[in-house]
C-alpha cells in the first residue's frame, strides 16, 4: 500500500482478496488480531472477567440453585372447622403427601392472608364444619382450596397434591361404605372408578427441575454474555476511533502493538492520539486534525526522518488515518482472530455445561457431540450479532441496549417454560427468529429425549448457515464503517 496523496474525502477501496493490500498472510492476520486482543485482555480485567469468572460463576450458581432438583414439601395451611376424625385424617394425609406439607393449623382467615402475602404458605385448605356429617349421609362434602396462583409452578403442584390426597381419601370412604353394604373389595374398587388413567411420562419421569430448567437456563445466560462480548469487542474500537489502527496493526506484521497498559487509564477520546504518539518515527505521518486522512502506515525511509513531525500530544484528539484499500478476506480473518479468545473460553464452558447435564441424564457420545457443535454455533452467532448491533448504530451504548433487548427475553420465547405453539403468531415468528430457540430444540431432543441424531441435523445446519450469514453481515458493516469514519467516537 502506498501513502495517500491528499484527497481526504476519498473512501478506501474495497477488494475481496489480499493482493497489493497487505504485507501479512491470512494466517499472520489471524494471529496478529488474536495477539492484539490478547494484549488488551491482559490489562483490562473487566473484559477478562466476562470471559472467565462471570461465565464460571453463572454456571456454578445456576447449578447450585437447582441442586435440589425436585419440588417437595410446599407449605400450606389448614383451617379445620369440622374437628372430626375425617378432617384429622385428611390433615394427616395432606401432611404425608410428598408435594406439600401442612405448615400450620389456622383458626383465623386474616392470619392466613398475612402468611400468604409474606410467602410463609402458598395456599390454604378449608374443611367446612359439616364435613363429617355430609360424609356420613353419603352426600357431597367438598373442601375449599385457596391457592396463590401468582406462582404458577407452586400453584400447580399444590393443586395436584391436594387433589391426589382428596381423591385417595374419598375413594377410601366410598369403598369402605360399599364393602359394608356387602360388596367384595375388588368389586367396590371397580364400581368406584370404572375408568382409570394410566399416566406414562415419556421424558424427565421424576420432574427433575435441574435436568429440565438448569441445563437450559445456563446456555441462555451464556448467550446473553456472548452477545455483550461481541458488542464491546468491536464497539470499543469504534468508540475510541481505533478501528483503522486495529486493521493496520493486523495487516502489517512489522507494526508495533499498542501499549494497552498505558492506554488503560486514558479517556476514550485521547486513546487514539496516544496510540499514534507511541508509534516509532518511521511509522509516523502527517495528520490533518481538520479533516480525516486516508494516510496509511507506511514506514518512511531513513533519509526522510528529519521531516517527520514531532510525536502527537496525548492532550490532542487524534483522528483515524484510514487505509487506502480494505481486503474483505483480511477483515473476515481478522474479526475471527479478534473474537477467538471469547470463542475458546466459551467452548470450555460448553464442556462444563454438558458435563453437568449428562451427570443428571446420561446421553450418547453422538448426542453430546452434536449439542456441543450447536452450542459453539450459537456462541458464534451471539458474538457476531452483538458486533452487528454496535456496527449498525456506530454506538457501543446502543449496541449493548440492542443486545439486551434481543437476548434477555429470548429464553421466555424458546418454548421451554411456555409452549411455543400456544403463543400468538407474532410471538412464534419472533421466537423462530431467535437462535436460542433452535439451539434449545437440539439441546432438549438430544440430551433429555434421546432422539435420533438425524432429528437435530437440519436445525444444526440452519445454525451453521446463520453463523456464515452473520459473519458476512458483520464484515459488510465493518466496510461501511470504514467508509463513514466521521461517525466514529459515539459513546
N, C-alpha and C positions, 0 to 999 in steps of 0.2 A: 504494500500500500504506500502510496506517496502522499506527501503532505498536501493539504488543501491550498488552493491558490488564492482564496479570499472571499468567495461568494458565500456569505453566512446563511443565506436563505435556501441553499441547495440541499435537498433532503438526501440522506445516504442511499446509495444504490443497493438494491436487494438482489442477491443472487442465490441460486439453490445450492450450488456446490461450493467448493472452497478454493478454487484456482485463483491465484493472484489476490487473495483476500487475507491470508494469514500466513504465519510462519510456523505454526504448530500443526501436527497431525491431529486427527479427530480424537485419538486416544489421549494425546497430550492435552487437548482441550478439556476432555472429561476429567483428567487427573488434576489439572490446574484449577478447574472450577471446584472440584471436591476439596482441594487443599485450601483454596480461598475461603470456602465456607467453614472448613475445619479450624482454620486460624481464627475466624470470627467467633466460633463457639467456645474456643479456649478462653476468651476474655469477656464473654457475655454469659454470665451464669444463668440468667433467667431463660434465655433461649435454650441453654443446655438442660435446664430443669424440664422444659417442655418435651425434651426427647427422652430423658432418663427417669427422673424422680417422680414427676407428676403422673405419667402413664403407669409406672410401677405402683404408686400409691393408689391410683384409681382401681387397678385390677385387684390388688390385695384387699382394699377396703370393701369393694362390692362383694367379693367372695366371702369376706368375714361377715358382712351384714346378713348374707343369706346362708351362713354356716349352719343355722338351724333350718333345715330345708322344708320341714312340714309345719303347717299352721295348726296348732293344737291348743286346747285349754283357753279359748277366747272367753273372757269374763262376762257373765250375765248376772242379772239379779232375779229374784223370785219374790212375788207378793202372794202369800198363801192365805187367802180369805176363807178357805174351806177348813183347814186344820183337821183333816181326816186322814185315815190310813191310806186312802187312794192318793191324796195330794202329797203326803210324805213319800210314798213310793215314787210318784212322778218326780219329785225333787231329787230323790236319791238317784234315779235313773239319769236325770239331766246332768248331775254332777259326775256320774260314771262315764258319760259319753266322752270319747277321745277328742271331739271337736270343741266342746265347751266345758266350762266349769262354773258352778254356782259360787260367785264371789261373795254374795251377801243376801240374807233374807231381809226384805224390807216390809215396813208397815205404812210408810208414808210416800205417796207418789211424788211429792215435792223433792224429797231426798233422792229419789230415782232420777228425776230430771237433772238435778245438780250433778250427780255422778256420771250421767251420760254426757253432759256438756264438758266435764273435765276428763272424759275418756277413761274413767275408772272402770266402767262397764260399757258394753256396746248394745245391750238390749235387756229387756225385762219380760219375764213370763208371769202373767197374772192368772191365778187359779181362782175362779169365782166361788162364792160361798156355797152355792148349791151343786158343786161339782160332784160330790159323793152321792147325794140324793138322786141326781139325774142318772148317774151310772146304775144305781140300784133299781131305778124304774125302767131301765133299758131305753132311756130317752137320750137324745143328743146332748152331749156335755162338752161344749167347746171350751178351750182355754184361749187366752189372748197373748199374742207375742207382739211386743213393740220393740222394733229394732232400728238402730241408727243406719238407715240406708245410704247415708252420705258416703260411707266407706263400703264400696261395692263388694270387695273380696270378703271383708268381715261379715257383712250382711248375708251374703250367700252361704257362707259356712255355718253361721248361726242358724239360719232358717233350715238348712239341710240337717243339722244336728238335732234341732228341736223336733222337726218333722219325723226323723227316724225314731226318736225316743217316744213320741206320742203314738206313732204307728205301732211300735212294739208293745207299749202298754195297752193300747186299745185292742190289739189282736189278742193279747193275753186275757183280757177281761171277756171279750166275746167268745173265745174258745172255751174258757172256763165255764161260762154260762151254758154254752151248747152241750158240753160234756155233762153238766148237771142235769140236763134235760134228757139224757140217755144216749147221746151220740158217741161214737167212737172218736178218739182224739184225732186220728188221721182224717176221718170224715169231717170233723169240726174244722180242721185247718183248711181243707179244700173248700168247704162251704163258706168260710170267712173270706178267702181270697182265691176265687176260682181262676183268675187270670193273673199271672205273675210276670215280672220283667226280670230277665237275666241280663244284667249290665256287664259288658266286657269292655274294658279300657284297652285300646289298641296301643297307645303310646303314653309314656310317663304314668305308669299304672298307679304309683303311690302319690301322685300330685306333688312331686318334688319341686319346690319353687327354686331351689338352687339350680337344678337342671333346666327348668322352664324359663326362669326370669334372669338369674345372674349371668348365665352364659350368653344371653342375648343383649343384656344391658351393657356388658363390657365392650363389645365391638361398637355399639352405638356411641359410647363415650369416647372411645379411641378415634372414631370417625370425626367427632367434633374437634378433638385436639389436632388431628392431622390437617383439617381444613384451616385451622388457625395458623399452623406452622407454614402451610403453603402461602397463606395471605401475607404473613410477616416476612418470610424469607425473600420474596420478590418485592413486597411493598416497601420495605425499608430502603432498598436501593432507589426506588422512585422517590420516596420521601426525602432522602439525603442527596438526591441528584447524582448518585454514584453508579447508575445503571450502565452508562457507557464506559466508566472506569473499570467496572467488573468485566465488561466484554473485552476491552483492550487487554486486561490482565490475563484472561484465559486464552486469547489467540496469539499473544506474543510471549513465547517461552522465556525471553530474557528480561521481561519487565518485572520489577520487584513487586512483591506483595505489599499491600498497605500495612501500616503499623497499627493494628486494631487495638493494641493496649493503649497507645497514645490517643487514639480516636474515641475511646470508650466514654470519656468524661466531657467531650465537646458537645455543644448544642448541634442538632441535626443540620442547621443552616451553615455551620462552619466546617463540617467534616470534609466536604469536597475540597475546599481551599487547603485544608491541612494535608489531605492526600496528595494534592498537586504539589504542594510546597515540599513534601518529603521526597519527591522523585529526584533522582540524580539529575545533574545539569544536562546530561546528554539526552534525557527524556523530556526536558522542558521545551516549551514552545510558547509563542506569544498568545495571550488570552485577551480577548475583547470582552470587557465586562458590560458593554452596552448592547451587545448582540451575541448570539450563540455562535460559536465557531465550530467548524467541522474539521479542525486540525486533528490529525491522528497522532498517536505516539510513535514517532519515527525518530530513532536516535540520529543526532546530527554528527557531523564529522568533527574531529578534534580541532580542526582549524577554525571552526565557527563557534567554539565555546565562548570566546570573548564577547560574542554578540548576544549570548543568551541572557535574558533579563534576570534580575535578582529573584530569589525564591519568593513565593507568594506569602503574604502575611496571613496568618490564620484569623485575623480580625476582619479580613475581607470575605465577601461571599463569593466563592468560586462558581464559575459557570461550566457546565459539562462540555468537553470537547468531543464532538460527535465523529464516529467513524465515517469514512467515505463510502465504504461498502460493508454490508452486513450479510453474512452467509447464513442461510436458513439451517443448513446441516450443522454448522458450528454452534448456532444458537440452540438447536434442539439438544445436541450433545451436552452443551454447557449447562442447560437447565437441568438435565438429568444428573449431572455431576453436582450441581448446587444442592439438589434435594436428596442426594444419595444417602447422606447421614440419617435423615429422617426415615427414609425407607428401610435402612439397615436396622435401626433401633426398633421400628415397628414390626419388622419381621421377627425380631426377638420376642416382642410382646405377643405376637401371634402364636409363637411356640408355647409361651407360658399359658396363654388363654386356652389353647387346645389341650394342653396337658391337664389343666384343671377340669375342663369339660369332660374329657374321656375318663378321668378318675371317678366321675359320678355315673357316667353311662358309656361303657366301652364301645368303640367303633372300629371298623375295619381300617387297614392302612390306606386303602384306596379312598375311603371317605375322608380320612384325615388329610390326605394329600390334596384332594380337590377343594376342601374347605380352606386349607392353607393358601392355595393358589387364588381362590376367590377373595380371601381377606387381603392379600397383597394387592390384587386388582382394586379392591375398594379403597385401600390406603393411597394408591397412586391416583385414583380418580379424585379422592379428597384433597390431596396436595395440589393437583392441577386446578381443580375448581376453586380452591382458595386463592391461588395465583390469578385465576381468571377474574374473580370479583375485584381484586385490587387493581389489576391492569386495566380493567374496563372503566373504572372510576378514577384512575390516577390518584387514588387516596387510600392510604392504609387504614384510616379510620372507617371509611365507607366500606372497604373490603372486609374488615372484621365484623362490621354490623351486618353485612350481607351473609357472611358465613354463619353467624349466629341465627339469623332469620331462617336459613335453609336447614342447617344441621341440628339445631336444638330440638325442634319438634318432630324430627324425622322418625324417631322411634315410635311416636304415637300413631304415625301413618303406616307403620311397617306391617300391620296386621297381626302382631303378636298378642297384644292385650285387648284389642278391639278388632272384630272380624273385618277384613278388607272388603268382603262382598256386602257387608251391612252399611258401608259408607255411602255417601252420596256420590253421584257420578263425577262431580268435580273433584271430590276428595280422592276418589280412586285414581283419577288421572294424575293428580299431584303425587300420590303415593308411588305410582308406577314410574314417575319421572325421577324419583329419588334412588340413588344407588344402594342405600342401606336396605331398602325393601327387597331388592333382588339378592343381595348377599345373605340376608337372614333367611330367605327362602331356601338357599343352598344349605345354610347352617342347620336349619331345623330338619330338613328332609334327610340329610346325611348323618348328622350326629345324634338325632333323637328319634327319627322314624326308621332308620336303617334302610332307606330307599336305595334302589339300584343307582350306581354312579351315572348311568345314562340319563336319569331324570334331571340331573344337575348340569349336564354338559351344555345344553342350549343356553341356560342362564349364564354360565361361566363364559361362554363365547360372547354373549352380549356385554358382559363386564369388560372383557378384553377389548372389544370394539370401542367401548366407551373410554377406555384408557387412551387409545390411539386418537380418538376424536378430541378429547380434552387436551392432550399434549399438542396436537396440531393447532387447536384454537389458542392455546397459551402462546405458542410461537408466533402466530399471526398477530396477537395482541402486543407481543414484545416488539414486533416490527412496526406496528402502529405507534408504539411508544417512542421508538427511535425517530419517527417522522414528526413527533409532536413534543420535543423536549421542553417547550415553553410551559407545558402543563405539569412538569415535574416539580416536586417540592411541597405539594399539598400534604397536610397532616392527615 
